[in-house]
Amino acid sequence: MSLLVLMYHRARAGLYGNSPEMLDAHFAHIARTYPHGLPGDPLEPGRLNVCLTFDDGYFDFYAKVFPLLKKHGLRALLGLPASFVREETGAAAADRLTVGNDESFLYPERGGFCTGPEIAEMTASGHVRIAAHGMTHVRLDKADANISLEIETPQFLLQSRFVSEPVQSFIFPYGRFSHSSLEAALLHYRYVFRIGGALNRNWDASLLYRVDADCMTSPDALFAPRRLLRYRARGWWNLLRSR
Ligand SMILES: [Zn+2]
């Protein structure tokens, strides 16, 4: 068990986030301590390898996180609910930073999410890779979920707008999935993510676990030996169950 995938949302203090200052110190700790990379990158054997994933694509990712990734030489996977990506917004940057999580989805015109040009700039930098995070950000463990729309469509949409190669990662909204939605995701994507608070052995796992990194109490809190032991134990337990 040597792969820790971290899940973040906002770059602001409070529920579902961390302050930019906390992220700055946390990224510095990761950059100097652990090998880090994106899905499919080679892992260093015998070390804890770290991957950063941010969900939803809030504007503070562009305004606060992207500069920090460049500063520390890190890369992150950005999960986008494809139908919420707009080409432009008339909202001012300062106002966009204040839009709440729910409001970003309910009132996209307030500019709570990154725009197309912002995402294109980030992917071109090499510091950000995009993942599909559903089309409309609904739970995919529900019987009435439109699996084709939510899983296949965002791959085409994101690829045609932002990257030349297929989008290879899918992040289940809310970490929820059903047997059929998991099957569909595995059919179309090479890397499929849930939550679950566990380490992974490597990138080959059919379903990759992530650890919640919002609301950190210190820059290295997630790496405390007792915590890592818990993530590792869950990883082994998941592996045994899957056999
Ligand atoms: Zn989400």
Boltz pocket constraint, residues with backbone or C-beta under 6 A from the ligand:
constraints:
  - pocket:
      binder: B
      contacts: [[A, 55], [A, 56], [A, 133], [A, 137], [A, 172], [A, 173], [A, 174]]
      max_distance: 6.0
